C-alpha cells in the first residue's frame, strides 16, 4: 500500500524559510506571491493490505519521527 505524507509548519509558527522564498520570488518579479509556507513531502510503501492498520502505523510514524508535532502538522493519504 502506498502512503503519501505531508508535513507542514503550524499556522501560528513562524516560517523563516518560507519568508526567504517569498522575498526571493518578489525580487524575481513575482509580486503576487504571499504567505509562502515550506513543508515536507514523503512517499512510503507499506507491506500491508489492512487500511486501518496502515493508518494507525502511519500516525505513529509521524508522531514519533516524521513530524515534530510541537511545531508541525501532518496528514497522509493511502492508495491501494
N, C-alpha and C positions, 0 to 999 in steps of 0.2 A: 504494500500500500504506500502510495506517495504522499508525503506531508510537505506542505509549504508553511513556513513560519515567518511572521513579520514581527519585528521588534522596533518600537518607536519610543522616543523620549516623551515622557508625560507632558501634557499641555502646560502645566504650571512650573515646569523645569526649563531653565534657560538652555538654549542650544547654540553654543558658540560656533560650532562647525556649520550649522545651518545659516547663521548670521554672516559668516565669512563667504559662503557660497552665494548668498543673496547679494552681498556687496560686490562680489566679482561679476555676477550677472548684470548688475546695474552698470558697472564700469564698462561692460561689453555692449551696452545699449539695450538691455532687456529690462527697461524700467517698469514694465507691467508686473514683474515678479515680486511677490511679497510673502513674508512669513514662511521661509523655507525651513523644513524640519528634516533632519537626516536620520535614517534608520538602518536596520539590517534586514536582509532577506536570506532565507536558508531553505534548501530542499533536502529532505531526508527520505530515505526508503526504509520502511518498517517491515519486518518479516512477520506480519500477522494479517489475518483477514477479519479479525474481530474489531469492528469500528469502535465500540465502547472501550475496549482495552487500549486501542491506539490513542484515543482521546485522553484517557487517564494517564498513559505513559508520556504523551507529548506535554501535557500540563506539568507533570513532574519534571521533565527535562527543562522546560522553560523556567520554571521556578527555581531549579537547582543550579542551572548552568547557562542557558542560552540568553536569559534576560536578567538584568539587575532590577528586580521588582520594586526597589526603593525609588528609582528614577525612570524606569522604563515600563511600558505596557507591551503586551504581546497578544497575538491572535494567530490562529493556524487554520489551515484548510486541509481536508483529506480527500484524496482521489482513489477510487478503486474499492 
